Amino acid sequence: MVFAFVGQSFFSDVLAAPKGKEWRQHRGGPELRGLASGKLGTKLKLSWTFETGDFLKSSAVVNEGRVFIGSDSGKLHAIDLASGKEIWHFKTEMAIEAAPLLVGDAVYVGSTDGFLYALEAKNGKLLWKYETGAEIIGAANHAFRPKAKDDVIVVGSYDNYVHCVDAKKGKVLWKFETNNYVNGVPTILEGDKVVFGGCDAVLYLVGLEDGKLVRSVEVEAPIAASVAVADGIGYVGHFDNAVMAFDLQTGDVVWTYRAKNFPYYSSPAVTNKFTLIGGRDKGLHCIDRVTGKGTWRFAARGRIDSSPVVCGDKVVFGTMDGKLHMLSLKDGKEVVSYEIGESISSTPCVVDGKIIVGCEDGKVYAFETNPK
């Protein structure tokens, strides 16, 4: 099998990365490839910390100089990027583990209270809330239905459904039922399909327009993470200690990567050449995107549940032993690290040479990589 992307330049990576000084959604874009624009320096200087409470698993998003992140206290916080001061917060009934989603002037976030909330980004005013049947753990995604020509929000829930909701009104348009929890973020494929895996060990391809099943693929084990998509291929790790690539047009397995006998909770980052993913074997794995063979492995001191983000020639991620790492994408050599001290399971947000990451000590940490 020959893929068109083999001979491409990094141009497709540039298209997949968010533009300018923004990181409006988890993993950077609707295909969840974990790519950031711009460049990172070689230092990690702590700019500020923000206290959210006792625990934090949510990941940050950024737009127009504001950081948005959930917390175990049930609050969604809007924080000034420059100063680290709170602008506003909105309280839900239970913990927010999901990353927020920014679309236009609204911010959308799911809570473990089972509701998806839509708020005004400037002031936190509630626009609407939509009730699912159980906790929402993963972030929502945004899409535009090509036939109906409407903006929609797609989110998974522990009620075993993926929900498609009108972005302006909060009304359900369709629901797709699986046989177990949906942890990850639904991925948007080619603007008209939704891709996701679940704890029922099935990879699903569903029509964005109507929520009808297009294709399902039996996977070897439950999937807790999100599927990254590039050039019609889906990449995901699972609980049977493997990372797999699937041809989403046919459902065929392109390759299977196995290293050590540990599961994957991390979601992959996908560049033009590589698939990068953290493992519970304490390794950050760089896999050749075409062949599925390992290129390099970085050995950390703790498990890696944090999903890596690639920015230019560097990759950033956190570890459960409390370190933020920056590596060379080329060879996996460490450029710099910062000892926070408590477990980092959230995904870093990379924007304009800055890194914002949540830590399980309940704090948000902002770093400058090009300090003056």
C-alpha positions as CSV (number, residue, x, y, z in Angstrom):
1,M,0.0,0.0,0.0
2,V,1.4,3.4,-1.0
3,F,0.4,6.7,0.6
4,A,0.4,10.1,-1.0
5,F,1.9,11.8,2.0
6,V,5.2,9.9,1.7
7,G,6.6,12.5,-0.7
8,Q,5.0,15.6,0.8
9,S,6.9,18.4,2.5
10,F,5.8,19.7,5.9
11,F,3.1,21.8,4.2
12,S,0.3,19.5,5.4
13,D,1.6,20.0,9.0
14,V,1.5,23.7,8.6
15,L,-2.1,23.5,7.4
16,A,-3.0,21.3,10.4
17,A,-1.5,23.6,13.0
18,P,-3.6,26.4,14.6
19,K,-2.8,29.9,13.2
20,G,-1.3,32.8,15.1
21,K,-1.5,33.2,18.8
22,E,-4.3,30.7,19.5
23,W,-4.9,27.2,20.6
24,R,-8.7,27.1,20.4
25,Q,-9.3,23.4,21.0
26,H,-7.8,20.2,22.5
27,R,-5.0,18.8,20.3
28,G,-5.0,22.0,18.2
29,G,-7.5,21.3,15.4
30,P,-10.4,19.1,14.4
31,E,-8.2,16.2,13.2
32,L,-6.6,16.2,16.7
33,R,-3.0,15.9,15.3
34,G,-1.4,17.8,18.2
35,L,0.5,20.3,16.1
36,A,1.2,23.9,17.1
37,S,2.4,26.7,14.9
38,G,5.4,28.9,15.5
39,K,8.7,28.1,17.2
40,L,9.7,27.2,20.7
41,G,12.9,28.3,22.3
42,T,15.3,26.2,24.4
43,K,14.4,27.4,27.9
44,L,11.6,27.0,30.3
45,K,11.1,30.1,32.4
46,L,8.0,30.0,34.7
47,S,5.9,33.1,34.0
48,W,3.1,32.5,36.4
49,T,1.0,29.9,38.2
50,F,-2.8,29.9,38.8
51,E,-4.4,28.0,41.7
52,T,-7.7,26.2,40.7
53,G,-8.1,24.0,43.8
54,D,-6.8,20.6,44.9
55,F,-6.7,18.7,41.6
56,L,-6.6,19.4,37.9
57,K,-6.8,17.1,34.8
58,S,-8.3,19.5,32.3
59,S,-6.1,20.9,29.5
60,A,-5.9,24.6,28.5
61,V,-7.0,26.4,25.4
62,V,-6.1,30.0,24.4
63,N,-7.4,32.8,22.3
64,E,-7.1,36.6,22.3
65,G,-4.8,36.6,25.3
66,R,-7.0,34.4,27.4
67,V,-6.5,31.0,28.8
68,F,-9.5,28.7,29.5
69,I,-9.3,25.6,31.6
70,G,-11.5,23.5,33.8
71,S,-10.9,22.2,37.3
72,D,-11.9,19.6,39.8
73,S,-13.8,22.2,41.8
74,G,-16.3,22.3,38.8
75,K,-15.2,25.7,37.7
76,L,-14.3,26.8,34.2
77,H,-11.6,29.5,34.6
78,A,-10.8,32.3,32.1
79,I,-7.3,33.6,32.9
80,D,-5.3,36.5,31.5
81,L,-2.4,35.0,29.5
82,A,0.0,37.8,30.3
83,S,-0.5,38.1,34.0
84,G,-2.1,34.8,35.1
85,K,-4.9,36.7,36.8
86,E,-8.5,35.4,36.7
87,I,-10.9,37.3,34.5
88,W,-14.0,35.2,35.3
89,H,-15.1,31.7,36.3
90,F,-18.3,29.7,35.8
91,K,-19.3,27.0,38.2
92,T,-20.8,23.6,37.2
93,E,-22.2,21.0,39.6
94,M,-19.2,18.6,39.4
95,A,-15.6,18.4,38.3
96,I,-14.5,19.5,34.8
97,E,-11.9,17.1,33.4
98,A,-12.5,17.9,29.8
99,A,-10.6,20.6,27.9
100,P,-12.8,23.5,26.7
101,L,-13.5,24.3,23.1
102,L,-13.5,27.8,21.6
103,V,-15.7,28.6,18.6
104,G,-16.3,32.2,17.6
105,D,-17.3,34.1,20.7
106,A,-18.4,31.1,22.6
107,V,-16.6,28.5,24.8
108,Y,-18.0,25.0,25.2
109,V,-17.1,22.5,27.9
110,G,-18.4,19.3,29.3
111,S,-18.6,18.4,33.0
112,T,-18.8,15.2,35.0
113,D,-22.3,16.5,36.0
114,G,-23.3,15.2,32.5
115,F,-24.0,18.6,30.9
116,L,-22.3,20.3,27.9
117,Y,-22.2,24.0,28.6
118,A,-22.0,26.9,26.1
119,L,-20.8,30.2,27.6
120,E,-19.9,33.7,26.3
121,A,-16.1,33.7,26.1
122,K,-15.8,37.3,27.1
123,N,-17.7,37.1,30.4
124,G,-18.7,33.5,31.2
125,K,-22.5,34.1,30.7
126,L,-24.4,30.9,30.2
127,L,-25.9,30.6,26.7
128,W,-27.3,27.1,27.0
129,K,-26.6,23.7,28.5
130,Y,-27.3,20.3,27.1
131,E,-27.8,17.2,29.2
132,T,-26.3,13.8,28.3
133,G,-26.9,10.7,30.4
134,A,-23.6,10.6,32.3
135,E,-20.2,12.2,32.8
136,I,-18.4,14.0,30.0
137,I,-14.7,13.3,30.3
138,G,-13.3,14.2,26.9
139,A,-13.4,17.6,25.0
140,A,-15.9,18.5,22.4
141,N,-15.1,19.1,18.7
142,H,-16.6,21.6,16.3
143,A,-17.7,21.0,12.7
144,F,-19.9,22.5,9.9
145,R,-22.4,20.1,8.4
146,P,-22.0,20.4,4.6
147,K,-25.7,19.8,3.7
148,A,-27.5,21.4,6.6
149,K,-24.9,24.2,6.6
150,D,-25.0,24.6,10.4
151,D,-22.3,24.7,13.1
152,V,-22.4,21.7,15.4
153,I,-20.6,20.5,18.5
154,V,-19.8,16.8,18.8
155,V,-19.0,15.2,22.2
156,G,-18.7,11.8,23.7
157,S,-20.2,10.8,27.1
158,Y,-20.2,8.0,29.6
159,D,-23.8,7.3,28.6
160,N,-22.2,5.3,25.7
161,Y,-23.3,7.9,23.1
162,V,-21.7,10.5,20.9
163,H,-23.9,13.5,20.7
164,C,-24.2,16.1,17.9
165,V,-25.6,19.3,19.1
166,D,-26.6,22.6,17.4
167,A,-23.8,25.0,18.4
168,K,-26.2,28.0,18.7
169,K,-29.2,26.5,20.3
170,G,-27.9,23.5,22.2
171,K,-30.5,21.2,20.7
172,V,-29.6,17.6,19.9
173,L,-29.4,16.8,16.2
174,W,-28.4,13.1,16.5
175,K,-27.0,10.6,18.9
176,F,-24.9,7.5,18.1
177,E,-24.9,4.7,20.5
178,T,-21.9,2.5,21.3
179,N,-21.6,-0.4,23.8
180,N,-19.5,1.3,26.4
181,Y,-18.1,4.6,27.6
182,V,-16.7,7.2,25.2
183,N,-13.6,8.8,26.7
184,G,-11.9,10.5,23.9
185,V,-12.6,13.5,21.7
186,P,-14.6,12.7,18.5
187,T,-12.3,13.5,15.5
188,I,-13.6,15.3,12.3
189,L,-12.6,13.5,9.1
190,E,-12.7,15.3,5.7
191,G,-15.4,17.7,7.0
192,D,-18.3,15.1,6.8
193,K,-17.4,12.2,9.1
194,V,-16.8,11.6,12.8
195,V,-14.1,9.2,14.0
196,F,-13.9,7.9,17.6
197,G,-13.1,4.8,19.7
198,G,-14.5,3.7,22.9
199,C,-14.3,1.3,25.8
200,D,-16.2,-1.3,23.7
201,A,-12.9,-1.9,21.7
202,V,-14.5,-0.6,18.5
203,L,-13.3,2.2,16.2
204,Y,-16.3,4.0,14.6
205,L,-16.7,6.1,11.5
206,V,-20.1,8.0,11.5
207,G,-21.6,10.4,9.1
208,L,-21.5,14.0,10.4
209,E,-24.7,14.9,8.7
210,D,-27.0,12.3,10.1
211,G,-25.1,10.2,12.7
212,K,-25.4,7.0,10.6
213,L,-22.7,4.4,10.9
214,V,-20.4,4.4,7.9
215,R,-17.9,1.8,9.1
216,S,-16.8,0.1,12.3
217,V,-13.6,-1.8,13.0
218,E,-13.0,-4.2,15.8
219,V,-9.9,-3.2,17.8
220,E,-8.0,-5.5,20.1
221,A,-8.8,-3.6,23.3
222,P,-10.7,-0.7,24.8
223,I,-9.6,2.8,23.6
224,A,-9.4,5.5,26.2
225,A,-7.7,8.2,24.1
226,S,-8.6,10.2,21.0
227,V,-7.9,9.2,17.3
228,A,-5.6,11.4,15.4
229,V,-6.3,11.6,11.7
230,A,-4.1,12.6,8.7
231,D,-4.5,11.8,5.0
232,G,-7.3,9.3,5.6
233,I,-5.4,7.3,8.2
234,G,-6.4,7.1,11.9
235,Y,-3.8,6.6,14.6
236,V,-4.6,5.5,18.2
237,G,-3.2,3.6,21.1
238,H,-5.2,1.2,23.3
239,F,-5.2,-1.0,26.4
240,D,-3.7,-4.1,24.7
241,N,-0.3,-2.3,24.7
242,A,-0.2,-1.3,21.1
243,V,-0.5,1.7,18.8
244,M,-2.4,1.1,15.5
245,A,-2.9,2.9,12.2
246,F,-6.1,2.3,10.3
247,D,-7.1,3.1,6.7
248,L,-10.4,4.8,7.4
249,Q,-11.7,4.3,3.8
250,T,-11.4,0.5,4.0
251,G,-11.1,-0.3,7.8
252,D,-7.9,-2.2,7.1
253,V,-5.0,-2.1,9.7
254,V,-2.1,-0.4,8.1
255,W,0.4,-1.2,10.9
256,T,0.6,-2.2,14.6
257,Y,3.4,-1.0,16.8
258,R,4.3,-2.8,20.0
259,A,7.1,-1.9,22.4
260,K,6.7,-2.9,26.0
261,N,3.8,-4.6,27.7
262,F,2.0,-1.5,28.9
263,P,-1.2,0.3,27.8
264,Y,-1.6,3.7,26.1
265,Y,-3.7,6.4,27.7
266,S,-2.0,9.2,25.7
267,S,-3.4,10.5,22.3
268,P,-0.9,10.6,19.5
269,A,0.6,13.6,17.7
270,V,1.0,13.1,14.0
271,T,3.4,15.0,11.8
272,N,4.2,14.4,8.1
273,K,6.8,11.8,9.1
274,F,6.1,10.6,12.6
275,T,3.5,9.4,15.1
276,L,4.4,10.3,18.6
277,I,2.7,8.9,21.7
278,G,3.3,8.5,25.5
279,G,3.1,5.2,27.1
280,R,2.7,3.8,30.6
281,D,6.0,2.1,30.1
282,K,7.5,5.6,30.9
283,G,8.4,6.1,27.3
284,L,7.7,8.7,24.7
285,H,7.6,6.7,21.4
286,C,8.4,8.2,18.0
287,I,7.1,5.9,15.3
288,D,7.6,6.1,11.5
289,R,4.3,7.1,10.2
290,V,4.5,5.0,7.0
291,T,6.1,1.8,8.2
292,G,5.0,1.7,11.9
293,K,8.6,1.0,13.0
294,G,10.0,2.7,16.0
295,T,12.3,5.7,15.3
296,W,13.3,6.6,18.8
297,R,12.1,6.3,22.4
298,F,12.7,8.8,25.2
299,A,12.9,7.2,28.6
300,A,11.2,9.2,31.3
301,R,11.0,8.5,35.1
302,G,7.2,8.3,35.2
303,R,4.3,7.1,33.1
304,I,3.2,9.3,30.3
305,D,-0.6,9.8,30.1
306,S,-0.1,13.4,28.8
307,S,-0.5,13.7,25.0
308,P,2.5,15.2,23.2
309,V,2.4,18.4,21.2
310,V,4.8,19.1,18.3
311,C,5.9,22.6,17.6
312,G,8.4,23.0,14.8
313,D,11.4,20.8,15.6
314,K,10.4,20.1,19.2
315,V,7.9,18.0,21.1
316,V,6.4,18.9,24.5
317,F,4.7,16.6,27.1
318,G,4.3,16.0,30.8
319,T,4.9,13.0,32.9
320,M,3.3,11.4,36.0
321,D,6.6,12.0,38.0
322,G,5.9,15.7,37.7
323,K,8.2,16.9,34.9
324,L,7.5,19.0,31.8
325,H,9.8,17.8,29.0
326,M,10.8,19.4,25.7
327,L,12.6,17.1,23.3
328,S,14.2,17.3,19.8
329,L,11.8,15.9,17.3
330,K,14.6,14.6,15.2
331,D,16.3,12.3,17.6
332,G,14.4,12.4,20.9
333,K,17.2,14.1,22.8
334,E,16.0,16.3,25.7
335,V,16.3,20.0,25.1
336,V,15.1,21.1,28.5
337,S,12.8,20.0,31.3
338,Y,11.2,21.6,34.3
339,E,10.5,19.8,37.6
340,I,7.0,20.7,38.8
341,G,6.8,17.9,41.3
342,E,3.3,16.6,41.0
343,S,1.7,14.4,38.3
344,I,1.0,15.9,34.9
345,S,-1.7,14.0,33.0
346,S,-3.1,17.0,31.0
347,T,-2.0,18.0,27.5
348,P,0.2,21.1,27.1
349,C,-1.1,24.1,25.2
350,V,1.6,25.6,23.0
351,V,1.0,29.1,21.6
352,D,3.3,32.0,20.6
353,G,6.4,30.4,22.2
354,K,4.6,29.8,25.4
355,I,3.6,26.5,27.1
356,I,0.6,26.3,29.4
357,V,-0.1,23.1,31.3
358,G,-2.3,21.9,34.1
359,C,-0.9,19.8,37.0
360,E,-2.6,17.4,39.4
361,D,-1.5,19.7,42.3
362,G,-4.4,21.9,41.1
363,K,-2.3,24.6,39.5
364,V,-1.9,25.9,36.0
365,Y,1.7,26.7,35.0
366,A,2.7,29.1,32.2
367,F,6.2,29.0,30.7
368,E,8.0,31.2,28.4
369,T,10.5,29.4,26.1
370,N,12.1,32.6,24.7
371,P,12.7,34.7,27.8
372,K,14.4,38.1,27.3
